[in-house]
Amino acid sequence: MNNQITNVYIWDMDETLILLKSLLNGSYAEAFAGLKDAQKGVEIGKMWEKHILQISDDFFFYEQIENCNKPFLEALSKYDDGQDLSDYDFNQDGFSPPHDDLNKRKLAYRHRIIANKYKQGLHNILDQEMMDVWDALYKMTDEYTDGWLSSARALLEQCLAGNEDPTICNTIAGGVVRSNATGSRHINVLVTSGSLIPSLVKCLLFRLDNLISHENVYSSWDVGKLQCFQWIKERFDNRNTRFCAIGDGWEECEAAQAMNWPFIKVDLRPNSSHRFPGLTLRTSSNVWNLHV
């Protein structure tokens, strides 16, 4: 359909789709003026930190490639020769920071495995005991934050559907949906200031992986959010594409302004309308009508 509209939602992660830093430093609890137990928030944040780092190291090569951050998993795909990695020994291949083509290929191999594990989901990685721990922590966090995590996830679903009812759509794959109701296409993209591998693990742990595909996760750690926004525009842009950025920070706000994209600022404060829960699809849809 030549006139099909594509809506691309560019999300920040920390303090937008998930809460972590504000739990650890107590700023989330402070926003509630004594109604939240700040120490409990800190303890919850520390548990998340532990799980994120452990899974990153144990299953996603983070200990090996921590100092080799790339802005997205496909960044080195041209160096991947497609070798069968089923019997490849990642602990004995002599990998070092990828300054030459050989080590870029070795990093590309790791990125390929990471992408496959992301697509398979945590249930194919963690044992049942760990799955139960993870499930309990998610529920505890969602309860402590008055449904922040589940509300954010529900809005991601609604944005993909292009409808207040996320069931009125056909899911194609990996965070791209074509809406039955509107005939339009909807895409979720993540641009996070964190490093790439822990950010992908966060997507898995916070149940966002079926709403944001691995190729749509960008790390602005080294390049900045404006550069990531420019790459996203190059990937998806045509005359019928609309972009909207959603986040809590100044960097994504300034980057959106530079791109002349509408921006929705998410706020921790409980009386703010642009927060989870509270932010609705109506807000994210109307922003294009209000943006000049």
BAVEXTOR-995123 format. One record per residue: residue number from 1; residue in three letters; x, y negated, z of N, C-alpha, C in turn. Coordinates in Angstrom, 1 decimal. Atoms other than C-alpha are relative to their C-alpha. Example, Ala and Ser with C-alpha at 12.3 -4.5 7.8 and 13.67 -1.06 7.14 Angstrom:
2
resi  resn  nc1  nc2  nc3  cac1  cac2  cac3  cc1  cc2  cc3
1  ala  0.9  1.2  0.0  12.3  4.5  7.8  0.9  -1.2  0.0
2  ser  -0.9  1.1  0.0  13.7  1.1  7.1  -0.8  -1.1  0.8
This chain:
292
resi  resn  nc1  nc2  nc3  cac1  cac2  cac3  cc1  cc2  cc3
1  met  0.9  1.2  0.0  0.0  0.0  0.0  0.9  -1.2  0.0
2  asn  -0.9  1.1  0.1  1.8  -3.1  -1.2  -0.3  -1.2  0.9
3  asn  0.4  1.1  -0.9  -0.1  -5.5  1.0  0.0  0.4  1.5
4  gln  0.0  -0.5  -1.3  0.4  -3.4  4.1  0.8  -0.9  0.9
5  ile  -0.7  0.8  -0.9  1.4  -5.5  7.1  0.8  0.9  1.0
6  thr  -0.8  -0.7  -1.0  4.3  -4.2  9.3  0.3  -0.9  1.1
7  asn  -0.2  0.7  -1.3  4.4  -5.4  12.9  1.2  0.7  0.7
8  val  -1.1  -0.5  -0.7  7.8  -5.0  14.5  0.1  -0.7  1.4
9  tyr  -0.1  0.5  -1.4  7.9  -5.4  18.3  1.4  0.3  0.5
10  ile  -1.3  -0.1  -0.5  11.4  -6.0  19.7  0.0  -0.2  1.5
11  trp  0.1  0.0  -1.5  11.6  -5.1  23.4  1.3  -0.1  0.6
12  asp  -1.1  -0.2  -1.0  14.1  -5.8  26.1  -0.3  1.2  0.9
13  met  0.3  -1.1  -0.9  14.5  -3.0  28.5  0.0  -0.4  1.5
14  asp  -0.1  0.3  -1.5  15.7  -4.0  32.0  -0.8  -1.2  0.4
15  glu  0.9  1.1  -0.5  13.2  -6.1  33.9  -1.1  -0.3  -1.0
16  thr  1.1  0.1  0.9  10.8  -5.7  31.0  -0.8  1.3  -0.1
17  leu  0.6  -1.3  0.1  9.9  -2.1  30.1  0.2  0.8  1.3
18  ile  -0.3  -0.7  -1.3  11.6  -0.8  33.3  0.4  -1.1  1.0
19  leu  -0.6  0.8  -1.1  12.7  -2.2  36.6  1.1  0.7  0.6
20  leu  -1.1  -0.6  -0.6  16.1  -1.5  38.0  0.8  -1.0  0.8
21  lys  -0.9  1.0  -0.6  18.3  -4.5  38.7  -0.8  -0.7  1.1
22  ser  0.8  0.7  -1.0  15.4  -6.3  40.5  -0.3  0.9  1.2
23  leu  0.2  -0.9  -1.2  14.9  -3.2  42.7  1.3  0.0  0.8
24  leu  -1.3  -0.1  -0.7  18.6  -3.0  43.6  0.3  -1.3  0.7
25  asn  -0.3  1.3  -0.6  19.0  -6.7  44.4  -1.1  -0.6  0.9
26  gly  1.1  0.5  -0.8  15.6  -7.1  46.1  -0.8  -1.1  -0.6
27  ser  0.8  1.1  0.5  14.3  -9.8  43.8  -1.4  0.4  -0.4
28  tyr  1.4  -0.4  0.2  11.3  -7.7  42.9  -0.8  -0.1  1.2
29  ala  0.7  0.1  -1.3  10.3  -7.4  46.5  -0.2  -1.4  0.4
30  glu  0.1  1.4  -0.4  11.0  -11.1  47.1  -1.1  -0.7  -0.7
31  ala  1.1  0.6  0.7  8.5  -12.0  44.5  -1.4  0.2  0.6
32  phe  1.2  -0.3  -0.7  5.8  -10.5  46.7  -0.1  -0.6  1.4
33  ala  0.1  0.8  -1.3  6.6  -12.7  49.7  -0.3  0.9  1.2
34  gly  0.1  -0.8  -1.2  7.0  -9.9  52.2  -1.0  1.2  -0.1
35  leu  1.0  -1.0  0.1  4.3  -7.6  50.9  0.6  1.3  -0.5
36  lys  -0.7  -1.2  0.5  6.9  -5.1  49.5  1.1  0.3  0.9
37  asp  -1.2  -0.5  -0.7  9.5  -3.1  51.4  1.2  -0.1  -0.8
38  ala  -1.2  0.2  0.9  12.7  -4.4  49.9  1.0  1.1  0.1
39  gln  -0.9  -1.1  -0.1  14.8  -1.6  51.3  -0.4  1.2  -0.7
40  lys  0.5  -1.1  0.7  12.6  1.0  49.8  0.3  -0.2  -1.5
41  gly  -0.3  0.3  1.4  13.0  -0.8  46.4  1.5  0.3  -0.3
42  val  -1.4  -0.3  0.1  16.8  -0.6  46.9  0.3  1.4  -0.1
43  glu  -0.2  -1.5  0.0  16.7  3.1  47.7  -0.5  0.6  -1.3
44  ile  0.6  -0.6  1.3  14.5  3.8  44.6  1.0  -0.4  -1.1
45  gly  -0.9  0.4  1.1  16.9  1.8  42.4  1.3  0.8  0.0
46  lys  -1.2  -0.8  -0.2  19.9  3.7  43.8  -0.2  1.4  -0.6
47  met  0.2  -1.3  0.5  18.3  7.0  43.0  -0.1  0.0  -1.5
48  trp  -0.1  0.1  1.5  17.7  5.9  39.4  1.4  -0.1  -0.5
49  glu  -1.4  0.1  0.4  21.3  4.8  39.1  0.7  1.3  0.0
50  lys  -0.7  -1.3  -0.2  22.5  8.1  40.3  -0.4  1.0  -1.2
51  his  0.5  -0.9  1.0  20.3  10.1  37.8  0.4  -0.5  -1.4
52  ile  -0.4  0.5  1.3  21.1  7.8  34.9  1.5  0.3  -0.3
53  leu  -1.4  -0.2  0.2  24.8  8.1  35.4  0.3  1.5  -0.1
54  gln  -0.2  -1.5  0.0  24.7  11.9  36.1  -0.4  0.6  -1.3
55  ile  0.4  -0.6  1.3  22.7  12.7  33.0  0.8  -0.5  -1.2
56  ser  -0.9  0.6  1.0  24.8  10.3  30.9  1.3  0.8  -0.1
57  asp  -1.3  -0.7  -0.1  28.0  12.1  32.0  -0.2  1.5  -0.4
58  asp  0.1  -1.5  0.2  26.7  15.7  32.0  -0.5  0.4  -1.3
59  phe  0.6  -0.5  1.2  24.8  15.8  28.8  0.2  -1.0  -1.2
60  phe  -0.1  0.9  1.1  25.6  12.7  26.7  1.4  -0.6  -0.2
61  phe  -1.4  0.3  0.3  29.4  12.5  26.7  0.4  -1.4  0.6
62  tyr  -0.3  1.3  -0.4  29.4  9.2  28.6  1.3  -0.2  0.7
63  glu  -1.3  0.1  -0.7  32.5  9.9  30.7  1.1  -0.1  -1.1
64  gln  -0.9  0.0  1.1  34.3  10.5  27.4  0.0  -1.3  -0.8
65  ile  0.1  1.1  1.0  33.0  7.6  25.4  -0.5  -1.4  0.6
66  glu  0.4  1.2  -0.7  32.2  4.9  28.0  0.6  -1.2  -0.5
67  asn  -0.7  1.2  0.5  34.8  2.6  26.6  -0.1  -0.1  -1.6
68  cys  0.2  0.0  1.4  33.6  3.2  23.0  -1.4  -0.4  -0.4
69  asn  1.4  0.3  0.3  30.3  1.5  23.0  -0.2  -0.5  -1.4
70  lys  0.4  0.4  1.3  28.6  1.0  19.7  -1.4  -0.6  0.1
71  pro  1.3  0.7  -0.1  25.5  -1.2  19.0  -1.2  0.9  -0.3
72  phe  1.1  -0.9  0.2  23.5  1.8  17.7  0.6  1.3  -0.5
73  leu  -0.5  -1.3  0.2  23.9  5.5  17.1  0.5  0.3  -1.4
74  glu  -0.3  -0.2  1.4  24.1  5.3  13.3  1.2  -0.9  -0.4
75  ala  -1.1  0.9  0.4  27.0  2.8  13.4  1.2  0.6  -0.7
76  leu  -1.2  -0.7  0.6  29.6  5.4  12.5  -0.5  1.2  -0.9
77  ser  0.5  -1.1  0.7  27.4  7.7  10.5  0.8  0.3  -1.3
78  lys  -0.7  -0.2  1.3  29.5  7.2  7.3  1.3  0.8  0.3
79  tyr  -1.2  -0.8  -0.3  32.4  9.0  9.1  -0.4  1.4  0.3
80  asp  0.4  -1.4  -0.3  30.3  12.1  9.9  -0.1  0.8  -1.3
81  asp  0.0  -0.8  1.3  31.1  14.7  7.3  -1.0  1.2  0.1
82  gly  1.1  -1.1  0.0  28.2  17.0  8.4  0.5  1.3  0.5
83  gln  -0.5  -1.3  -0.5  30.4  19.7  10.0  -1.0  0.6  1.0
84  asp  0.8  -0.8  -1.0  28.5  22.4  11.9  0.7  -0.1  1.3
85  leu  -0.6  0.3  -1.3  29.0  21.5  15.5  -0.5  1.1  1.1
86  ser  0.5  -1.0  -1.0  27.4  24.6  17.1  1.1  0.7  0.8
87  asp  -1.1  -0.6  -0.8  30.8  26.0  18.2  1.1  -1.0  0.2
88  tyr  -1.0  1.0  -0.1  32.6  22.7  18.3  0.4  -0.2  1.5
89  asp  -0.4  0.3  -1.4  34.6  22.1  21.5  0.4  -1.4  0.2
90  phe  -0.1  1.4  -0.2  34.1  18.5  22.5  1.0  -0.3  1.1
91  asn  -0.9  0.2  -1.1  36.4  18.9  25.5  1.5  0.2  -0.5
92  gln  -1.3  -0.4  0.5  39.4  20.1  23.4  0.4  -0.6  -1.4
93  asp  -0.3  0.5  1.4  39.3  18.0  20.2  0.9  -1.2  0.0
94  gly  -1.0  1.1  -0.1  41.7  15.3  21.5  -0.6  -1.4  -0.3
95  phe  0.6  1.2  0.3  39.2  12.5  21.2  0.6  -1.2  0.8
96  ser  -0.4  1.2  -0.6  40.5  9.0  22.0  -0.7  -1.2  -0.6
97  pro  0.8  1.1  0.6  39.1  5.5  21.4  0.2  -0.1  -1.5
98  pro  0.0  -0.2  1.5  38.2  5.4  17.7  0.6  -1.2  -0.8
99  his  -0.7  1.0  0.8  40.8  3.1  16.2  0.3  0.5  -1.4
100  asp  -0.3  -0.5  1.3  41.4  5.4  13.3  -1.2  0.9  -0.5
101  asp  1.1  -0.7  0.6  39.1  7.3  10.9  -0.3  1.4  0.7
102  leu  0.2  -1.3  -0.6  39.7  10.7  12.6  -0.8  -0.1  1.3
103  asn  0.8  0.1  -1.2  38.5  9.5  16.0  -1.3  -0.6  -0.2
104  lys  1.3  0.5  0.3  35.7  7.6  14.5  -0.9  1.2  -0.4
105  arg  0.8  -1.2  0.4  34.6  10.9  13.0  -0.4  0.8  1.3
106  lys  0.2  -0.8  -1.2  34.9  12.6  16.4  -1.1  -0.7  0.9
107  leu  1.1  0.7  -0.7  32.7  9.8  18.0  -1.3  0.2  -0.8
108  ala  1.2  -0.2  0.8  30.2  10.2  15.1  -0.6  1.3  0.3
109  tyr  0.5  -1.4  -0.4  30.0  13.9  16.0  -0.8  -0.1  1.3
110  arg  0.7  0.1  -1.3  29.1  13.0  19.5  -1.3  -0.8  -0.1
111  his  1.3  0.8  0.2  26.5  10.4  18.4  -1.0  0.9  -0.7
112  arg  1.0  -0.9  0.6  24.9  13.1  16.2  -0.6  1.0  1.1
113  ile  0.5  -0.9  -1.1  24.6  15.5  19.2  -0.9  -0.8  0.9
114  ile  0.9  0.9  -0.8  23.2  12.6  21.3  -1.3  -0.2  -0.6
115  ala  1.3  0.3  0.7  20.6  11.8  18.7  -0.9  1.3  0.0
116  asn  0.8  -1.3  -0.1  19.5  15.5  18.6  -0.5  0.3  1.3
117  lys  0.5  -0.2  -1.3  19.3  15.7  22.3  -1.2  -0.9  0.4
118  tyr  1.1  1.0  -0.2  17.2  12.5  22.4  -1.3  0.5  -0.6
119  lys  1.2  -0.4  0.7  14.8  13.9  19.9  -0.6  1.2  0.6
120  gln  0.5  -1.2  -0.7  14.5  17.2  21.8  -0.7  -0.3  1.3
121  gly  0.6  0.4  -1.3  13.6  15.4  25.1  0.7  0.7  1.2
122  leu  -0.7  -0.5  -1.2  14.7  16.0  28.7  -0.5  1.4  0.4
123  his  0.5  -1.3  -0.4  12.6  19.1  29.1  0.9  1.1  -0.6
124  asn  -0.9  -1.0  0.6  15.1  20.9  26.8  1.4  -0.2  0.6
125  ile  -1.3  0.2  -0.6  18.0  19.6  28.9  0.1  0.3  1.5
126  leu  0.0  -0.1  -1.5  17.1  19.6  32.6  -0.7  1.3  0.4
127  asp  0.7  -1.2  -0.6  16.1  22.7  34.7  -1.3  -0.5  0.7
128  gln  1.3  0.3  -0.6  12.7  22.8  36.4  0.2  -0.8  1.3
129  glu  -0.2  0.7  -1.3  14.1  21.7  39.8  0.3  -1.5  -0.3
130  met  -0.4  1.4  0.3  15.6  18.5  38.2  -1.2  -0.7  -0.6
131  met  1.2  0.6  0.6  12.4  17.9  36.2  -1.0  -0.4  1.1
132  asp  0.9  0.3  -1.1  10.4  18.0  39.4  0.5  -1.3  0.8
133  val  -0.6  1.2  -0.7  12.8  15.5  41.1  -0.3  -1.3  -0.8
134  trp  0.2  1.1  0.9  12.6  13.2  38.1  -1.5  -0.4  0.0
135  asp  1.4  0.3  0.1  8.8  13.4  37.9  -0.5  -0.7  1.3
136  ala  0.3  0.6  -1.3  8.5  12.6  41.7  0.5  -1.4  0.1
137  leu  -0.6  1.3  0.0  10.9  9.6  41.3  -0.8  -1.0  -0.9
138  tyr  0.8  0.9  0.9  8.9  8.2  38.4  -1.3  -0.4  0.6
139  lys  1.3  0.3  -0.7  5.6  8.5  40.3  0.2  -1.0  1.2
140  met  -0.3  0.9  -1.2  7.2  6.9  43.4  0.3  -1.4  -0.5
141  thr  -0.3  1.3  0.6  8.5  4.0  41.3  -1.2  -0.7  -0.5
142  asp  1.2  0.5  0.6  5.3  3.5  39.5  -1.0  -0.5  1.1
143  glu  0.8  0.4  -1.1  3.4  3.4  42.8  0.5  -1.3  0.7
144  tyr  -0.7  1.1  -0.7  5.9  1.0  44.4  -0.2  -1.3  -0.8
145  thr  0.0  1.2  0.9  5.7  -1.4  41.4  -1.4  -0.2  -0.5
146  asp  1.4  0.2  0.3  1.9  -1.2  41.2  -0.3  0.3  -1.5
147  gly  0.3  -0.4  1.3  1.9  0.6  37.9  0.8  -0.6  -1.1
148  trp  -0.8  0.7  1.0  4.7  -1.4  36.1  0.4  1.0  -1.1
149  leu  -0.5  -0.9  1.0  6.1  1.7  34.3  -1.1  0.5  -0.9
150  ser  1.0  -0.5  0.8  2.9  3.2  33.2  -0.8  -1.0  -0.8
151  ser  0.6  1.1  0.7  1.5  -0.2  32.2  0.8  -0.4  -1.2
152  ala  -0.9  0.3  1.1  4.5  -0.9  30.1  -0.1  1.1  -1.1
153  arg  0.1  -1.1  0.9  4.3  2.5  28.5  -1.4  0.0  -0.8
154  ala  1.4  0.1  0.6  0.5  2.1  27.8  0.0  -1.1  -1.1
155  leu  0.0  1.1  0.9  1.2  -1.3  26.1  0.8  0.4  -1.3
156  leu  -0.8  -0.5  1.1  3.9  0.3  23.9  -0.9  0.9  -0.9
157  glu  0.9  -0.8  0.8  1.3  2.9  22.8  -1.0  -0.8  -0.7
158  gln  1.0  0.9  0.7  -1.3  0.2  22.1  0.6  -0.8  -1.1
159  cys  -0.7  0.8  1.0  1.2  -1.8  20.1  0.2  0.9  -1.2
160  leu  -0.2  -1.0  1.1  2.0  1.3  18.0  -1.3  0.3  -0.7
161  ala  1.3  -0.3  0.6  -1.7  2.0  17.5  -0.6  -1.3  -0.7
162  gly  0.6  1.2  0.6  -2.5  -1.6  16.6  -1.4  -0.2  0.5
163  asn  1.4  0.0  -0.4  -5.6  -1.2  18.7  0.0  0.2  1.6
164  glu  0.1  -0.1  -1.4  -6.6  -1.4  22.4  -0.1  1.5  0.4
165  asp  0.1  -1.4  -0.3  -7.3  2.3  22.2  1.1  0.7  -0.8
166  pro  -1.1  -0.6  0.7  -4.0  4.1  21.4  -0.3  1.3  -0.7
167  thr  0.3  -1.2  0.6  -5.8  7.2  20.3  -0.5  -0.2  -1.5
168  ile  0.5  0.3  1.4  -7.1  5.5  17.1  1.1  -0.3  -0.9
169  cys  -1.1  0.2  0.9  -4.0  6.1  15.1  0.5  1.4  -0.4
170  asn  -0.8  -1.2  0.4  -1.9  8.7  13.3  1.4  -0.3  0.3
171  thr  -1.4  0.2  -0.3  1.5  9.0  14.8  0.8  0.7  -1.1
172  ile  -0.9  -0.5  1.1  4.1  9.5  12.0  1.2  0.7  0.7
173  ala  -1.1  -0.6  -0.8  7.2  10.0  14.2  0.8  -1.1  0.6
174  gly  -1.0  0.8  -0.7  9.5  8.4  16.7  -0.3  -1.5  0.1
175  gly  0.3  1.4  -0.2  7.8  5.2  17.5  -0.4  -0.8  -1.2
176  val  0.5  0.7  1.2  6.4  4.4  14.1  -1.4  0.5  -0.2
177  val  1.4  -0.5  0.1  2.6  4.5  13.7  -0.7  -0.8  -1.1
178  arg  0.9  0.6  1.0  0.2  3.8  10.8  -1.4  0.0  0.5
179  ser  1.3  0.1  -0.7  -3.1  2.6  12.2  -1.1  0.4  -1.0
180  asn  1.2  -0.3  0.8  -6.3  4.1  10.8  -0.9  -1.2  0.0
181  ala  1.0  1.1  0.0  -8.2  1.1  11.9  0.4  -1.2  -0.9
182  thr  -0.4  1.2  0.7  -6.1  -1.6  10.2  0.8  0.3  -1.3
183  gly  -0.8  -0.3  1.1  -4.0  0.2  7.6  1.4  -0.6  0.1
184  ser  -1.4  0.6  -0.2  -0.9  -1.5  9.0  0.9  0.9  0.7
185  arg  -1.0  -0.8  -0.6  2.3  -0.1  10.3  0.6  -0.7  1.2
186  his  -0.5  0.6  -1.3  3.7  -0.7  13.8  1.2  0.7  0.5
187  ile  -1.3  -0.6  -0.3  7.2  -0.2  15.0  0.5  -0.6  1.3
188  asn  -0.7  0.4  -1.3  8.8  -0.4  18.5  1.5  0.1  -0.2
189  val  -1.5  0.0  0.0  12.5  -1.4  18.6  0.4  -0.5  1.4
190  leu  -0.6  0.4  -1.2  14.6  -1.8  21.7  1.3  -0.6  -0.2
191  val  -1.3  0.7  0.0  17.4  -4.3  22.1  0.4  -0.3  1.4
192  thr  -0.3  0.1  -1.5  19.1  -3.9  25.5  1.4  -0.6  0.1
193  ser  -1.4  0.6  -0.3  22.1  -5.8  27.0  0.9  1.1  0.6
194  gly  -0.8  -1.1  -0.5  23.2  -2.5  28.5  0.8  0.8  -1.0
195  ser  -0.7  -0.8  1.0  25.6  -0.1  26.9  -0.9  1.1  -0.5
196  leu  1.0  -0.8  0.8  24.1  2.3  24.4  -0.4  1.3  0.7
197  ile  0.3  -1.4  -0.5  24.4  5.8  26.0  -0.9  -0.1  1.2
198  pro  0.9  0.1  -1.1  22.9  4.9  29.4  -1.4  -0.6  -0.3
199  ser  1.3  0.6  0.5  20.2  2.9  27.6  -0.9  1.1  -0.6
200  leu  0.7  -1.1  0.6  19.2  6.0  25.6  -0.5  0.9  1.1
201  val  0.3  -0.8  -1.1  19.2  8.0  28.8  -1.2  -0.6  0.8
202  lys  1.2  0.7  -0.6  16.9  5.4  30.4  -1.3  0.2  -0.7
203  cys  1.2  -0.2  0.8  14.5  5.7  27.5  -0.6  1.4  0.3
204  leu  0.5  -1.3  -0.4  14.3  9.4  28.3  -0.6  0.1  1.4
205  leu  0.5  -0.1  -1.4  14.0  9.1  32.0  -1.2  -0.8  0.3
206  phe  1.2  0.8  -0.3  11.4  6.4  31.9  -1.1  0.2  -1.1
207  arg  1.1  -0.5  0.8  9.3  8.3  29.3  -0.3  -0.9  -1.2
208  leu  0.2  0.9  1.1  9.8  5.9  26.4  0.5  0.7  -1.3
209  asp  -0.7  -0.5  1.1  11.5  8.3  24.0  -0.9  0.4  -1.2
210  asn  0.9  -0.3  1.1  8.4  9.3  22.0  -0.7  -1.3  -0.5
211  leu  0.6  1.3  0.5  7.5  5.6  21.6  1.1  -0.9  -0.7
212  ile  -1.1  0.7  0.6  11.0  4.3  20.6  1.0  1.1  -0.5
213  ser  -0.9  -1.0  0.6  13.1  6.5  18.3  1.4  -0.4  0.3
214  his  -1.4  0.3  -0.3  16.9  6.8  18.8  0.6  -1.0  -1.0
215  glu  -0.6  0.9  1.0  17.6  4.9  15.6  -0.5  -1.4  0.2
216  asn  0.5  1.3  -0.2  15.6  2.0  16.9  0.4  -0.6  1.4
217  val  -0.5  0.4  -1.2  17.6  1.6  20.1  1.4  -0.7  -0.3
218  tyr  -1.1  0.8  0.3  20.2  -1.2  19.9  0.6  -0.5  1.4
219  ser  -0.7  0.6  -1.2  22.9  -2.3  22.5  0.6  -1.3  -0.5
220  ser  -0.6  1.3  0.3  23.8  -5.9  22.4  1.2  -0.3  0.9
221  trp  -1.1  0.2  -0.9  26.6  -5.4  24.9  1.2  -0.7  -0.6
222  asp  -1.2  0.6  0.7  29.4  -6.3  22.5  -0.3  -1.1  -1.0
223  val  0.3  0.8  1.2  27.6  -8.1  19.7  -1.0  -1.2  0.3
224  gly  1.0  1.0  -0.3  24.9  -10.2  21.4  -1.4  0.3  -0.7
225  lys  1.4  -0.3  0.5  21.1  -10.1  20.8  -0.3  -0.6  -1.3
226  leu  0.3  0.6  1.3  21.1  -12.5  17.9  0.5  0.9  -1.1
227  gln  -0.5  -0.9  1.0  23.3  -10.1  15.9  -1.0  1.2  -0.2
228  cys  0.9  -1.2  0.0  21.0  -7.2  16.8  -1.3  -0.4  -0.7
229  phe  1.2  0.5  0.6  17.9  -9.3  15.8  0.2  -0.1  -1.5
230  gln  -0.3  0.2  1.5  19.6  -10.1  12.4  0.0  1.4  -0.7
231  trp  0.0  -1.3  0.5  20.2  -6.4  11.8  -1.4  0.6  -0.2
232  ile  1.4  -0.5  0.0  16.6  -5.5  12.6  -0.7  -0.7  -1.1
233  lys  0.6  0.7  1.1  15.4  -8.2  10.2  0.4  0.6  -1.3
234  glu  -0.5  -0.5  1.3  17.6  -6.8  7.4  -0.6  1.4  -0.2
235  arg  0.6  -1.4  0.1  16.2  -3.2  8.1  -1.4  0.0  -0.4
236  phe  1.5  -0.1  0.1  12.5  -4.0  8.2  -0.6  -1.1  -0.9
237  asp  0.6  1.2  0.5  12.0  -7.3  6.5  -0.6  0.1  -1.4
238  asn  0.5  0.3  1.3  9.7  -7.9  3.6  -1.1  -1.1  0.2
239  arg  0.9  1.2  -0.2  7.1  -10.6  2.9  -1.2  0.3  0.9
240  asn  1.1  -0.3  -0.8  4.5  -8.7  4.9  0.4  0.6  1.4
241  thr  -0.5  -0.4  -1.3  6.6  -8.0  8.0  0.0  -1.1  1.0
242  arg  0.1  1.0  -1.1  6.0  -9.8  11.3  0.8  0.5  1.1
243  phe  -0.8  -0.4  -1.1  8.4  -9.7  14.2  -0.4  -0.8  1.3
244  cys  0.3  0.6  -1.3  7.7  -10.4  17.9  1.0  0.5  1.0
245  ala  -0.9  -0.4  -1.0  10.3  -10.3  20.7  -0.7  -0.1  1.4
246  ile  0.6  0.0  -1.3  9.3  -9.5  24.3  1.1  0.3  1.0
247  gly  -1.1  -0.2  -1.0  11.7  -9.8  27.3  -0.1  -1.0  1.1
248  asp  0.0  0.9  -1.2  12.6  -11.6  30.5  1.1  -1.0  0.0
249  gly  -1.3  0.8  -0.1  15.9  -13.3  29.7  0.1  -1.1  -1.0
250  trp  -0.2  1.1  0.9  17.2  -16.4  28.1  0.6  0.4  -1.3
251  glu  -0.7  -0.4  1.3  19.3  -14.5  25.5  -0.9  0.4  -1.1
252  glu  1.0  -0.4  1.0  16.4  -12.8  23.8  -0.9  -1.1  -0.4
253  cys  0.8  1.2  0.3  14.4  -16.0  24.0  0.7  -0.9  -1.0
254  glu  -0.8  0.8  0.9  17.2  -18.0  22.3  0.2  0.7  -1.4
255  ala  -0.1  -0.7  1.3  17.7  -15.3  19.7  -1.3  0.0  -0.8
256  ala  1.3  0.1  0.7  14.0  -15.2  18.9  -0.2  -1.4  -0.6
257  gln  0.1  1.4  0.5  14.0  -19.0  18.5  0.9  -0.2  -1.2
258  ala  -0.9  0.1  1.1  17.0  -18.8  16.2  -0.6  0.7  -1.3
259  met  0.6  -0.8  1.1  15.1  -16.2  14.1  -1.4  -0.6  -0.4
260  asn  1.3  0.6  0.2  11.9  -18.3  14.2  -1.1  1.1  0.2
261  trp  1.0  -1.1  -0.4  10.1  -15.3  15.8  -0.7  -0.5  1.3
262  pro  0.6  0.2  -1.3  7.5  -15.6  18.5  0.6  0.8  1.1
263  phe  -0.7  -0.6  -1.2  8.7  -14.7  22.0  -1.0  0.1  1.2
264  ile  0.8  -0.1  -1.2  6.7  -13.4  25.0  1.0  0.3  1.2
265  lys  -0.9  -0.1  -1.1  8.5  -13.9  28.3  -0.7  0.8  1.1
266  val  0.6  -0.8  -1.1  7.8  -11.2  30.9  0.6  -0.5  1.4
267  asp  -0.3  0.6  -1.2  7.8  -12.4  34.5  -0.3  1.0  1.2
268  leu  0.2  -0.9  -1.2  8.2  -10.4  37.8  -1.1  -0.5  0.9
269  arg  0.9  0.5  -1.1  6.0  -12.7  39.8  -1.4  0.5  -0.2
270  pro  1.3  -0.7  0.1  2.6  -11.1  40.6  -1.1  -0.9  -0.5
271  asn  1.0  0.9  0.5  0.6  -14.2  39.6  0.2  -0.4  -1.4
272  ser  -0.3  0.3  1.4  2.1  -14.3  36.1  -0.9  0.9  -0.9
273  ser  0.8  -0.8  0.9  -0.1  -13.1  33.2  0.9  0.8  -0.9
274  his  -0.9  -0.8  0.9  3.0  -12.0  31.2  0.9  0.9  0.8
275  arg  -0.7  -1.0  -0.8  4.0  -9.1  33.3  -0.6  1.4  -0.2
276  phe  0.6  -1.3  0.0  3.4  -5.4  33.6  -0.3  0.4  1.5
277  pro  1.2  0.0  0.9  0.7  -4.7  34.6  -0.5  -1.5  -0.2
278  gly  0.5  1.4  0.3  -1.0  -7.8  33.1  0.1  -0.4  -1.4
279  leu  -0.2  0.4  1.4  0.4  -8.2  29.7  -0.8  1.0  -0.9
280  thr  0.9  -0.8  0.8  -2.0  -6.9  27.1  0.3  -0.1  -1.5
281  leu  -0.2  0.0  1.4  -2.1  -6.1  23.4  -0.6  -1.3  -0.6
282  arg  0.6  1.2  0.5  -4.3  -9.1  22.9  1.0  -1.2  0.0
283  thr  -1.0  1.0  -0.1  -1.5  -11.3  24.1  1.0  0.1  -1.1
284  ser  -1.1  -0.2  1.0  1.1  -9.7  21.8  -0.5  -0.1  -1.4
285  ser  0.6  0.2  1.4  -1.3  -9.8  18.8  -0.3  -1.5  -0.2
286  asn  0.3  1.4  0.2  -2.4  -13.4  19.3  1.2  -0.9  -0.1
287  val  -1.1  0.8  0.0  1.1  -14.6  19.6  0.4  -0.4  -1.5
288  trp  -0.2  0.4  1.4  1.4  -14.5  15.8  -0.9  -1.1  -0.5
289  asn  1.0  1.1  0.4  -1.7  -16.7  15.4  0.4  -1.3  0.6
290  leu  -0.4  1.2  -0.7  -0.2  -19.2  17.9  1.3  -0.5  -0.4
291  his  -1.4  0.4  0.4  3.3  -19.2  16.5  0.0  -0.8  -1.3
292  val  -0.1  0.8  1.2  4.1  -21.9  14.0  1.5  0.0  -0.4
